[in-house]
Amino acid sequence: MTDSITNQDMDLMSGIAAFEAKQFSRATGLLSPLAEQGDADAMYRMAIMAQNGLGMLPNPLLAYKYMKAAAEQGLSLAQHGLGFMYMQGECADKNPQKAIDWFKRAAEQGLTGSMTTIGMMYEQGNGVAQDMEEARKWYRAAGFDDK
């Protein structure tokens, strides 16, 4: 059995490298076709670029479409990103309960940023009933000691 890298794999790796190098126009050209084919990594990066107008005009509808699709495929960074969209009301209607739900999905995969954000939401009573014990639980899960 040979390990063969397909053209699609090469385009994804090149697109991610271009994204990381802030060559957003190149990244868009490489990742857009892959995102349309349903590649979660490509969709996540396309969502970031569409949301922030990187390599393209800002496109909140496209950003939401790609972020949600990648999140639904289980990509933890996209789940976190979708949670932020709902928490901030950016590219999506503000919905703190949906935000918590998506942050929890990312947290279940070990994303500490999501754990911390959930803790902050409970500490501040942002979209949920203020609950300091629940906040402390999430902060501890993220690795923060009680102060």
N, C-alpha and C positions, 0 to 999 in steps of 0.2 A: 504494500500500500504506500503510495507516494503522497507526500504533503504538497499539494499544488495550490498555489495562490491564484485565485481568479482575478480577472480584470476588475470585477466588482470590489473584491477585497482591496486591490491596489488603489482604486478610486476612493474607497472609504479611508484607508490609511493616509493617502495623500490629502484628502479633504480635511481630515482631523488635523494633520500636520499644518496645513494652511490656516485652519481656524486658530490653532495654538500660536502660530506665528503672526496672527492678526492680518493675514492676507485674505480678507473676508470676501472680496469679489471672486477670487480663485476658489475659495472654500465653497461658496454658493454654487458655482458652476459644477464642482465635483459632487457635492452632497445633495443638491436638489433632486437629481434623478433617483438617487438611492432613497431619499426620503419619500418620494412619490411611490416607490416600490415597497415601502413599509419598514425600512431599516431604522430601528429605534435610535441608534447612536447618531445617524444622519438627521433624523427628525428632531432630536433634542438640540443639536447644534444649529439646525435651520431655525428652530423656534427662538433660540437666543438671538440670532442675527435678525430675524424678522421683528422681534420685540424691540430691539434696540437700534434698528436701522443701520446695521453693520453690513456693508456690501450690497445693500438694497435700501429702498425706502422703508420706513417703519410700516409693518403690516400686522396689526394686532390680531386680526382674524386668522391669518396664517400661523402666527406664533401660537395662538391657543390651539388650533387644529393639530399642529405637530406636537406641542407639549403634551396635550391630552392623549394623543395616540401613543406616544412613546411611554407615557406614564402607565397607560393601560396594558402595555406590553411588559411592565414590571421594571423598567429602568428607574432605579432609585433617585438619580439626579433629576430626572424628569418629574417624578412624583413630588419631589421637594419643590421644583420649579412651578409645578401646577398649584401646589399648596400656596406658594407666594402669590401667584396670580389671583387666587381666590381671596387670600388674606388682604392684599392691597387693593383689590378691585382693578387690577391692571390686565388688560386683554380679556378679562372675564368679569362678570358681575361679582361684586364683593359678597362673599359667602363664607364667614368664619367657620361654620360647621363643616363645609366641604374642605376648607383649608386644613382643619384638624384631621379629617379623615385621610387626606393625601399625605400629610406630614407623618401620620401614624404608619402608613404603608411603607414610607421611606425609612422611618425609624426601625420598623421590624426587620429591615435589611441591614441595620447597623449604622445608618447615616446619623452621626452625632449632631450635625447642624439641625436636622429635623427634630431630634430630641430636645435640643436647647430651645428651638422656636416654640415647641409645644409647651415647655416649661414657662417661657415668657408669656405665652397666651393665657395660661392658667394664673400666673402671678399677677398679670395686669387685668384679668377678667375681660380679655379681648375676644368677644364672640362666644365665650363660655362663662359659666359662673366662676367668679374668682375662687380659687381653691389652692391655698398655700401648700397643703400637704401633697396634692397632685403635682404642683409645680416642683416641689422638692424631689418627688419621685422621678420626674423626667430629668431634672438637673443631675441627680445621682446617676441615672442611666447613661447620661452623656459624659460622665466621668468627673463632674464637679463635686467637690466636697462641700458639706454644709459649712456655712460661714458662721 
